[in-house]
Amino acid sequence: MRIAAAVLATVAVLVGCGLDVQSPDLFKVTRTGQGQKLSLLVSDAGTIACNGGKPKSLPDPLLLQARDLSTNLNSDAKAKLEWHQSPEGSVFSYTVKVQNGTFMFPDTAAGSRKELARLELFVVQAAADPCGISA
């Protein structure tokens, strides 16, 4: 009985201490081009840091989109996909950093790859809310 009580006490202490386990970042995307530079750091914990600011809560629908995007973006980085930068008609350039690496693409590449179009839409939506930045 004393052993069981000791084990429970140990578990309670460990839980009470908080192991401070942090969720990993899903991705960081930086958009440059016309207008102001925009940088979004999205965490699996459900937060987003806008332009290097303090993390803000990410609405659940956007968090689900970010998690799905992360999977696709990691595949793109692993495959080392490349796009020509600054083709004619391009307005923005994106740099995406994920667990499997970093890659860049112009906004015009979204016409040939739906995941990139989804990322561009995510950037606009997240910039507006919760970041409060007109994109």
C-alpha positions in Angstrom: 0.0 0.0 0.0 2.9 2.4 0.8 4.5 1.7 -2.6 1.3 2.5 -4.4 1.0 5.7 -2.4 4.6 6.6 -3.2 4.1 6.0 -6.9 0.9 8.1 -7.0 2.7 10.9 -5.1 5.6 10.8 -7.6 3.2 11.0 -10.5 1.3 13.9 -8.9 4.6 15.8 -8.4 5.6 15.3 -12.0 2.3 16.3 -13.4 2.1 19.3 -11.0 5.5 20.5 -12.1 4.5 20.8 -15.7 7.0 19.3 -18.0 6.8 22.4 -20.2 6.5 20.4 -23.4 6.1 22.7 -26.3 4.3 21.9 -29.5 6.4 22.1 -32.7 6.2 24.8 -35.3 4.2 23.7 -38.3 5.7 26.2 -40.7 7.0 29.7 -41.2 6.0 31.6 -44.3 7.4 35.0 -45.4 5.8 37.0 -48.1 7.7 39.7 -49.9 6.8 41.9 -52.8 4.5 44.8 -53.3 3.5 46.3 -49.9 4.8 45.4 -46.5 6.7 42.2 -45.8 4.6 39.6 -43.9 6.0 36.8 -41.8 3.8 34.2 -40.1 5.1 31.5 -37.7 2.4 28.8 -37.1 2.6 26.4 -34.2 0.9 23.1 -33.7 -0.2 24.5 -30.3 -2.8 26.6 -32.1 -0.9 29.9 -32.1 0.5 32.2 -34.8 3.2 34.9 -34.4 2.7 37.7 -36.9 5.8 39.7 -38.1 7.8 38.5 -35.1 5.2 39.6 -32.5 3.8 37.7 -29.6 1.9 34.5 -30.4 -1.9 34.9 -30.8 -4.5 32.2 -30.8 -5.3 30.7 -34.2 -8.9 29.9 -34.8 -9.6 26.2 -35.1 -10.5 26.2 -38.8 -7.2 27.9 -39.6 -5.3 25.5 -37.3 -6.8 22.5 -39.2 -5.8 24.1 -42.5 -2.3 24.8 -41.2 -1.8 21.2 -40.1 -3.0 19.9 -43.5 -0.8 22.4 -45.3 2.2 21.4 -43.2 2.0 17.9 -44.4 1.9 19.0 -48.0 4.6 21.6 -47.6 6.9 19.1 -46.0 6.5 16.8 -49.0 7.3 19.7 -51.3 10.4 20.6 -49.3 11.5 16.9 -49.2 11.1 16.6 -52.9 13.1 19.8 -53.4 10.6 21.3 -55.7 11.8 24.5 -57.4 10.0 27.4 -59.2 11.6 30.2 -61.1 11.5 33.4 -59.0 10.0 36.6 -60.2 8.4 35.5 -63.4 6.5 38.1 -65.4 3.2 38.9 -63.7 4.3 37.9 -60.3 3.4 40.3 -57.4 4.6 38.3 -54.3 7.3 35.9 -53.5 6.9 33.3 -50.7 9.6 31.6 -48.6 8.4 28.6 -46.7 10.4 27.0 -43.9 9.2 23.5 -42.7 10.8 20.6 -40.9 12.1 19.1 -44.1 13.7 22.3 -45.4 13.0 25.6 -47.0 11.8 26.5 -50.4 10.6 29.6 -52.3 8.0 30.2 -54.9 6.4 33.2 -56.7 2.6 33.7 -56.4 2.1 32.6 -60.0 3.2 29.1 -59.1 -0.1 28.6 -57.3 -1.8 28.2 -60.7 0.0 24.9 -61.2 0.0 23.6 -57.6 -3.1 23.7 -55.5 -1.2 23.4 -52.2 0.5 26.7 -52.9 -2.8 28.4 -53.7 -4.1 27.1 -50.4 -1.1 28.5 -48.6 -1.5 31.9 -50.3 -5.2 31.9 -49.1 -4.2 30.8 -45.6 -1.7 33.8 -45.5 -4.4 36.3 -46.5 -6.9 34.8 -44.0 -4.5 34.6 -41.1 -3.1 38.1 -41.7 -6.6 39.5 -41.5 -7.6 37.5 -38.4 -6.0 36.9 -35.9 -3.0 39.1 -37.0 -5.1 42.2 -37.8 -3.0 43.0 -40.9 -4.6 43.9 -44.2 -2.9 41.7 -46.8 
